[in-house]
Amino acid sequence: MSIKKFSDIPASEITDEHVYFNRRAFMRAGILAGTAVATGWAYEKLNGRPRSLASSQQPPALKNFTPVPVSSSTHPIATGDPNITRAFTTTEAQTPFENVTHYNNFYEFSTGKESVADAAKNFVARPWTVAIEGLVRNPGVFDLDELLKISPPEERVYRMRCVEGWSMVIPWAGMPLSKLLDRVEPLSGAKYVAFQTLLDPKRMPNQRRRVLPWPYVEALRMDEAMHPLTILASGLYGRQLPNQNGAPLRLVVPWKYGFKGIKSIVKIQLLAEQPQTTWSAYGPNEYGFYANVNPKVDHPRWSQATELRTGDLEKRDTLMFNGYADQVASLYAGMDLKANY
Amino acid sequence: MKAAKFAKFVLFINSLVPLAMLGYDASQHRLGTNPVEYLIRTTGMLALIFLILSLAITPARKVSGWNGFSHFRKMLGLCAFFYGLLHFTSYFVFDRSLSLKRTLSDTLARPFILLGMTALLVMVPLAITSTNGMIKRLGAVRWKRLHRLAYVAGIAGSLHYFLLVKADTRQPLAFAAVLSVLLGYRLVNRYSPSLRSKPAIVRPSN
């Protein structure tokens, strides 16, 4: 093997000092850019960076639904007890559709509020049946579309206050629960109405994880269930209920914390005794059966005195019964609301 | 630029990547439906991540035998403090509406806030004494003892996160698990002489 003398290496093969440093600078730039991209990727993954709320697919428009101006004399808002019906709508700014549908607590799909929409996008909510059982004259398993014919969807623009401290204003469409109950005729012994969400880990994948005891169960006292503000919603913004908001049928009780508004209902039971409900079973000292919005009763870990309307940068005061005190306070006359939270 | 200096520069730029993305998203109104919640959650998460990374340096150095890791500790710790401060500031501005009184009453009323405040306050002396001059002034032994407060910050920070979550505790538990490994390693190292390696090196670094 011949060893080349230094002078044997042609000058053309010696890396120029200038090139050598350029190459190193090039490699370093590559390292810098590569690690920065990796860090950015990790940041997105780990933190669930919200996707841009580019207009998502919208569910089909509701049938037989016309958002009637409040002034119309035929609208239920203009026909009932004015003290009640004035709470059917509000002039407060409505939370945009994209936000109502991309910030959801629906643990059956995901525990990340901004991941629910995506996790629920393939859920098929038709055909759908609702079983009505218990202390009722006309029990049975009803096709949802038949049930919805009992009364055409009415527009209700309600404030929604989540127990976590944020709130929205949502234009729901639905029928008063009382109309459904009147149809099935509860027996005199029925004191509570319990609701159950679908239990089907194939369709609601996060039910495979026992974050909460499934199926989700919620309940109301009979007078709460019969109150005209309580609705079974089948839509929002004039469209069928999006999957992530509880398709095809959910409960909306505007003076209670959002978790009372059970989603994707498959069963309604009329009961003599107060049933165990999901969140109050999970954390009895944190979530009560009543769960009425109450700025004076704090959650053990955080204050309920104020709330953040989504999109706002400043908090606002939370109102007693979420601003529906004139309509519902009488239901709880004489009750200790600190004990019955 | 020397290799060590360049490595630190890479870490510095990477530490700023989340901040840049957060700032960019904010400027584009892309922080989601509840921007305030997103800001508070994200900065808190970043503080915890950097805190855990800074606590991982000593074990990494001992396990790998490569002392070069210690070049990164100061910057990681300062980043933890920086993001922690940002976390507190967003809470103070948006959640407490800039009211010291309301911040204080919230801190005293809620254990998870108290834990978060503890984690942050404990990091203040660590940030102040992070300079080479301070290491010299305090002496390595005292400096090391003082900087064990980082363990307190880690534990308080993790508990703070755990207590905040409603039901899905996976992420806070993951943080707690990593932290337990890092602190557990130190305990084992301290109390089992057979495993004891050479003492940690504290030296001024650039």
Boltz contact constraints between the chains, C-beta under 6 A:
constraints:
  - contact:
      token1: [A, 32]
      token2: [B, 10]
      max_distance: 6.0
  - contact:
      token1: [A, 35]
      token2: [B, 10]
      max_distance: 6.0
  - contact:
      token1: [A, 35]
      token2: [B, 14]
      max_distance: 6.0
  - contact:
      token1: [A, 36]
      token2: [B, 13]
      max_distance: 6.0
  - contact:
      token1: [A, 36]
      token2: [B, 14]
      max_distance: 6.0
  - contact:
      token1: [A, 36]
      token2: [B, 17]
      max_distance: 6.0
  - contact:
      token1: [A, 39]
      token2: [B, 14]
      max_distance: 6.0
  - contact:
      token1: [A, 39]
      token2: [B, 17]
      max_distance: 6.0
  - contact:
      token1: [A, 40]
      token2: [B, 17]
      max_distance: 6.0
  - contact:
      token1: [A, 43]
      token2: [B, 18]
      max_distance: 6.0
  - contact:
      token1: [A, 47]
      token2: [B, 42]
      max_distance: 6.0
  - contact:
      token1: [A, 47]
      token2: [B, 45]
      max_distance: 6.0
  - contact:
      token1: [A, 50]
      token2: [B, 32]
      max_distance: 6.0
  - contact:
      token1: [A, 52]
      token2: [B, 30]
      max_distance: 6.0
  - contact:
      token1: [A, 99]
      token2: [B, 33]
      max_distance: 6.0
  - contact:
      token1: [A, 102]
      token2: [B, 33]
      max_distance: 6.0
  - contact:
      token1: [A, 103]
      token2: [B, 33]
      max_distance: 6.0
  - contact:
      token1: [A, 111]
      token2: [B, 168]
      max_distance: 6.0
  - contact:
      token1: [A, 114]
      token2: [B, 32]
      max_distance: 6.0
  - contact:
      token1: [A, 166]
      token2: [B, 34]
      max_distance: 6.0
  - contact:
      token1: [A, 211]
      token2: [B, 167]
      max_distance: 6.0
  - contact:
      token1: [A, 211]
      token2: [B, 168]
      max_distance: 6.0
  - contact:
      token1: [A, 308]
      token2: [B, 36]
      max_distance: 6.0
  - contact:
      token1: [A, 310]
      token2: [B, 33]
      max_distance: 6.0
  - contact:
      token1: [A, 310]
      token2: [B, 34]
      max_distance: 6.0
